Amino acid sequence: MKTLALAAFISIVTSTPSIAQDKMTVVLDWFVNPNHGPIIIAQEQGYFADEGLSVEIVAPADASAPPKMVAAGQVDLALSYQPQLHLQVAEGLPLIRVGTLIASPLNCLLVLKDGPIKQIADLKGHKIGFSVAGVEEALLTAILNAQGVALDDVEMINVNWALSPAVMSGQVDAVIGAYRNFELTQMDIEGSPGTCFFIEEAGIPPYDELIFVANPETMDTALLTRFLRATGRATQYIVNHPEDSWTIFKSTSPELDDALNAQAWVDTIPRFALRPAAFDAARYADFERFLEDAGLIDDALPVSQLALDPGAEEEAQ
């Protein structure tokens, strides 16, 4: 999904309720795609409106901007990634995880199925593409080290967001950061099948791929609780009615109605968080320790500074 980009910062969907409702703005991590299914379905089915919310859903021109916009108080919520959250909090950005959209890694180490790389150890002496410096290099270092290969044994090439094209064209022999529910299907459709090495099976602690982040200094926990309740309701609808929900989703934009997105929809449904507000504290603690061991953060922070359940926080107040 990172092979496409939006030309401008645009508003995707804005609800128009007939009665006064609380307004909030949510910035996606990228252009609208099946990963965002519960958000779009909650909007289209009126679940946000049922919670007294008027939600503006925005796609960013710059994929790195959403967390910064939340930290600056420009928007209420942003979609981001658990690994990046750890690094950004360590850098001092006022961010905290308040919900989960995709509850398992999508990231994988992607190679050509008929190419020279049959196992991870084969990457020694080869080229690996990436798009996000720092965390992806840390992931790759851990993956390679588990197979007796050092990061210095491979050549790292920044391919920006053109991940699958870089592999298919032979520019690189593998890429880290490709999504198993998107780039893998894209390669099949284009006649160059790929193979994914799943990072959570190769030495990386499991983590939440897509999360909602808010500014802990300004967030409204009651508002967030209502938003997440509507999102969870939409997720249940998708799980119970996968074909009907796909019809609703693709009807929101002609660009969504193609074979790639149709397959991505099916592949993504099992990965949606059924309880968006809930989180696994041990998972966040494990990944914090992983980053500390990798030298990407100085000291591991307590989970309370990284993630919370806004509903539980509201009850405690």
Disulfide bonds with the S-S distance in Angstrom:
Cys108-Cys196 2.11
